[in-house]
């Protein structure tokens, strides 16, 4: 019997089917475009978003859910699953104010709903780098483990997790303010194909490469180096309108990294706003990260 509910936000990139199968409530972030505000993955799906991104001249912006939205989200999750504790695993605090809103909601609930326990984890990641941590927490919940054990498993997962990706341009990260340490490449390298990672939750540059094919090969080579001969327990390929490169990239990932479980996900509108079309990468962890 589950002793707590696991919840996350829409940037986790969990497919609706997977989230529904495991009963994982997902709170959407917001996409603001012109006069309209959309809910990430709910009132704006990825296919529509990337079509609009190609066709429109103005740029979207994003924002986190409000504290009020989180109050309703946490209480509904607990009520629907018949538990008195909620474990939320959310997008990196370096990339979004989402966990700050969640903290505000938890502070309010401590007074208004003293019997509801809310624990929060900063994933220091995004997309399926976050999603894989959520799945680790959910498996702990389904196994009847305590919320403390689940939190410890997620933190161990974080320690062996990596997210590596290539972008066609730094333009989207730059204008969205999520460029982090890769800012040093702006100006001299806007036309290059940088290989990026997340370190302590923020975007960092690993290498600057002059061709798309080489940048994708380097993503896999760096993944191999970090794995040091181990197989990823779970791995996700994440991309934004990179279908032309996806088959070859996937083939190389399977052949060289040999993941035990693999997922492929298109970046949600919120994440795609900052990564931009052409983003393609991998995120993974190893078994010792949760043992």
C-alpha positions as CSV (number, residue, x, y, z in Angstrom):
1,X,0.0,0.0,0.0
2,X,1.3,3.4,-0.9
3,X,2.2,5.6,2.1
4,X,2.7,8.8,0.2
5,X,2.0,10.4,-3.2
6,X,4.7,11.3,-5.7
7,X,4.1,14.4,-7.7
8,X,6.1,16.4,-10.3
9,X,5.9,19.2,-12.8
10,X,5.3,19.1,-16.6
11,X,9.0,19.7,-17.4
12,X,9.6,16.1,-16.2
13,X,8.6,15.0,-19.7
14,X,6.8,11.9,-18.5
15,X,4.4,10.8,-21.2
16,X,0.7,11.1,-20.2
17,X,0.4,7.4,-20.4
18,X,3.3,6.7,-18.1
19,X,2.2,9.3,-15.6
20,X,-1.4,7.9,-15.6
21,X,-0.2,4.3,-15.4
22,X,1.7,5.1,-12.2
23,X,-0.7,7.6,-10.8
24,X,1.7,10.5,-10.8
25,X,0.0,13.9,-10.6
26,X,1.7,16.5,-12.8
27,X,1.4,20.3,-12.3
28,X,1.9,22.2,-15.6
29,X,4.2,25.2,-16.0
30,X,2.9,28.2,-18.0
31,X,3.8,29.3,-21.6
32,X,3.0,33.0,-22.3
33,X,2.8,33.9,-25.9
34,X,1.4,37.3,-26.9
35,X,-1.8,37.8,-25.1
36,X,-2.3,34.0,-24.4
37,X,-1.2,31.9,-21.6
38,X,-1.0,28.1,-22.1
39,X,-0.6,25.2,-19.7
40,X,2.5,23.2,-20.6
41,X,1.4,19.9,-22.2
42,X,-2.2,20.4,-21.4
43,X,-3.6,23.3,-23.5
44,X,-0.5,23.5,-25.6
45,X,1.0,20.2,-26.9
46,X,4.5,19.8,-28.3
47,X,3.5,19.5,-32.0
48,X,1.4,22.7,-31.9
49,X,4.1,24.5,-30.0
50,X,6.9,23.7,-32.4
51,X,4.7,24.6,-35.4
52,X,3.9,28.0,-33.8
53,X,7.6,28.5,-33.0
54,X,8.4,28.1,-36.7
55,X,5.6,30.3,-37.9
56,X,5.4,33.2,-35.4
57,X,7.9,36.1,-35.1
58,X,7.3,36.8,-31.5
59,X,8.9,34.6,-28.8
60,X,7.2,32.7,-25.9
61,X,8.1,33.2,-22.3
62,X,7.6,30.7,-19.4
63,X,6.7,30.9,-15.8
64,X,6.2,28.6,-12.8
65,X,2.9,27.6,-11.2
66,X,1.7,30.0,-8.5
67,X,1.8,29.1,-4.8
68,X,-2.0,28.9,-4.9
69,X,-1.9,26.4,-7.7
70,X,0.5,24.3,-5.7
71,X,-1.7,24.4,-2.6
72,X,-4.6,22.9,-4.6
73,X,-2.3,20.5,-6.3
74,X,-0.8,19.1,-3.1
75,X,-4.1,18.7,-1.3
76,X,-5.8,17.1,-4.3
77,X,-3.0,14.6,-4.8
78,X,-3.2,13.6,-1.2
79,X,-7.0,13.3,-1.2
80,X,-7.2,11.4,-4.4
81,X,-4.6,8.8,-3.4
82,X,-5.8,8.6,0.2
83,X,-2.5,9.5,1.8
84,X,-1.3,12.1,4.3
85,X,2.1,12.8,2.7
86,X,3.3,14.1,-0.6
87,X,6.8,13.9,-2.1
88,X,7.4,16.5,-4.9
89,X,10.3,16.2,-7.2
90,X,10.7,19.3,-9.4
91,X,12.7,21.1,-12.0
92,X,16.1,22.5,-11.0
93,X,15.8,25.6,-8.9
94,X,18.6,27.1,-11.1
95,X,16.3,26.9,-14.1
96,X,12.9,27.8,-12.7
97,X,11.1,29.3,-9.7
98,X,8.8,26.2,-9.6
99,X,10.3,24.8,-6.3
100,X,10.2,28.3,-4.8
101,X,6.4,28.4,-5.4
102,X,6.1,24.9,-4.0
103,X,8.0,26.0,-0.8
104,X,5.5,28.9,-0.4
105,X,2.6,26.5,-0.7
106,X,4.2,24.1,1.8
107,X,4.6,26.9,4.3
108,X,0.9,27.8,4.0
109,X,-0.2,24.2,4.3
110,X,1.8,23.7,7.5
111,X,-0.7,26.0,9.1
112,X,-3.9,25.3,7.2
113,X,-3.4,21.5,6.8
114,X,-1.1,20.4,9.7
115,X,-1.8,16.8,9.1
116,X,-0.5,16.9,5.5
117,X,3.2,16.3,5.2
118,X,4.9,17.8,2.1
119,X,8.5,17.0,1.2
120,X,10.3,18.6,-1.8
121,X,13.3,17.6,-3.8
122,X,15.2,19.9,-6.1
123,X,16.1,17.5,-8.9
124,X,18.9,19.7,-10.2
125,X,17.7,18.6,-13.6
126,X,15.0,18.9,-16.2
127,X,13.1,16.9,-18.8
128,X,13.6,13.2,-18.3
129,X,16.7,13.9,-16.1
130,X,13.9,14.9,-13.7
131,X,11.5,12.3,-15.0
132,X,13.8,9.4,-14.2
133,X,14.1,10.6,-10.6
134,X,10.4,10.8,-10.3
135,X,10.1,7.2,-11.5
136,X,12.6,6.1,-8.9
137,X,10.5,7.8,-6.2
138,X,7.3,6.3,-7.5
139,X,8.8,2.8,-7.4
140,X,9.7,3.3,-3.8
141,X,6.1,4.4,-3.1
142,X,4.6,1.4,-4.9
143,X,6.9,-0.9,-2.9
144,X,5.5,0.5,0.3
145,X,8.7,2.2,1.4
146,X,8.8,5.2,3.6
147,X,9.0,8.7,2.3
148,X,12.5,9.0,3.8
149,X,13.7,5.9,1.9
150,X,12.2,7.3,-1.3
151,X,14.0,10.6,-0.8
152,X,17.3,8.8,-0.1
153,X,16.8,6.7,-3.3
154,X,16.2,9.9,-5.4
155,X,19.3,11.5,-4.0
156,X,21.4,8.5,-4.8
157,X,19.9,8.5,-8.3
158,X,21.0,12.2,-8.6
159,X,24.6,11.3,-7.7
160,X,24.9,9.0,-10.7
161,X,22.7,11.0,-13.1
162,X,23.9,12.8,-16.2
163,X,22.2,15.0,-18.8
164,X,24.2,15.7,-22.0
165,X,22.8,17.5,-25.0
166,X,23.6,19.4,-28.2
167,X,21.8,22.4,-29.4
168,X,21.7,24.0,-32.9
169,X,22.2,27.4,-31.4
170,X,22.6,29.1,-28.0
171,X,20.1,31.7,-29.0
172,X,17.1,30.2,-27.2
173,X,19.0,29.5,-23.9
174,X,20.5,33.0,-24.1
175,X,17.3,35.0,-24.6
176,X,15.4,32.9,-22.1
177,X,18.1,33.6,-19.4
178,X,18.8,29.9,-18.8
179,X,22.3,29.8,-20.4
180,X,24.2,29.6,-17.1
181,X,27.9,28.9,-17.5
182,X,27.5,28.5,-21.3
183,X,27.3,32.3,-21.5
184,X,31.0,32.4,-22.1
185,X,30.4,30.9,-25.5
186,X,27.9,33.6,-26.6
187,X,29.2,36.0,-29.2
188,X,32.2,34.0,-30.4
189,X,30.3,30.8,-30.7
190,X,26.6,31.5,-31.6
191,X,27.1,29.7,-34.9
192,X,28.8,26.7,-33.4
193,X,27.2,23.5,-32.2
194,X,28.0,23.3,-28.5
195,X,27.8,20.2,-26.3
196,X,26.2,21.1,-23.0
197,X,25.4,19.5,-19.7
198,X,23.8,20.3,-16.3
199,X,26.1,20.8,-13.3
200,X,24.5,21.5,-10.0
201,X,21.3,22.3,-11.8
202,X,22.6,24.9,-14.2
203,X,23.6,24.7,-17.9
204,X,27.3,24.4,-18.5
205,X,29.3,24.1,-21.7
206,X,31.5,21.1,-22.2
207,X,32.8,21.6,-25.8
208,X,32.2,23.8,-28.8
209,X,32.0,21.8,-32.0
210,X,31.8,23.0,-35.6
211,X,29.4,20.5,-37.1
212,X,26.1,19.0,-36.0
213,X,27.2,15.4,-36.6
214,X,30.3,15.8,-34.5
215,X,28.3,17.4,-31.7
216,X,26.0,14.4,-31.5
217,X,28.8,11.9,-31.6
218,X,30.5,13.8,-28.8
219,X,27.4,13.6,-26.7
220,X,27.5,9.8,-26.9
221,X,31.3,9.7,-26.5
222,X,31.1,11.8,-23.3
223,X,28.3,9.6,-22.0
224,X,30.6,6.5,-22.6
225,X,33.4,8.2,-20.7
226,X,31.1,9.0,-17.7
227,X,29.7,5.5,-17.6
228,X,33.2,4.0,-17.5
229,X,32.0,0.6,-18.8
230,X,28.8,0.5,-16.8
231,X,25.4,0.1,-18.5
232,X,22.7,2.8,-17.8
233,X,19.9,1.4,-15.7
234,X,17.5,3.8,-17.4
235,X,18.2,6.2,-20.2
236,X,16.1,8.7,-22.1
237,X,16.7,10.3,-25.4
238,X,15.2,13.8,-25.4
239,X,14.8,16.1,-28.4
240,X,13.1,19.1,-30.0
241,X,12.3,18.7,-33.7
242,X,15.4,16.6,-34.3
243,X,13.6,13.8,-36.1
244,X,16.1,13.8,-39.0
245,X,19.0,12.9,-36.6
246,X,17.0,10.7,-34.2
247,X,17.2,7.3,-35.9
248,X,21.0,7.4,-36.3
249,X,21.5,8.9,-32.8
250,X,19.2,6.2,-31.2
251,X,21.1,3.5,-33.0
252,X,24.4,4.7,-31.7
253,X,23.0,5.1,-28.1
254,X,21.7,1.5,-28.1
255,X,24.9,0.1,-29.7
256,X,27.4,1.9,-27.6
257,X,25.7,2.7,-24.3
258,X,23.5,-0.5,-24.1
259,X,20.8,0.9,-21.7
260,X,18.7,-1.6,-19.8
261,X,15.6,0.6,-20.4
262,X,15.2,3.4,-22.9
263,X,12.6,6.1,-23.4
264,X,12.3,8.7,-26.2
265,X,10.6,12.0,-25.5
266,X,10.0,15.2,-27.3
267,X,10.8,18.2,-25.1
268,X,7.7,19.9,-23.7
269,X,6.8,23.5,-24.8
270,X,8.4,25.0,-21.6
271,X,11.7,23.2,-22.1
272,X,11.6,23.6,-25.8
273,X,11.2,27.4,-25.3
274,X,14.7,27.5,-23.8
275,X,16.5,24.6,-25.7
276,X,15.1,25.5,-29.1
277,X,14.5,23.3,-32.2
278,X,17.3,20.8,-32.9
279,X,18.1,20.1,-29.3
280,X,19.0,16.4,-28.9
281,X,20.6,14.6,-26.0
282,X,20.6,11.8,-23.4
283,X,20.0,11.5,-19.7
284,X,20.7,8.4,-17.6
285,X,21.7,7.0,-14.3
286,X,23.3,3.7,-13.2
287,X,22.1,1.0,-10.8
288,X,24.5,2.0,-8.0
289,X,22.6,5.3,-8.0
290,X,19.6,3.7,-6.4
291,X,20.9,0.6,-4.7
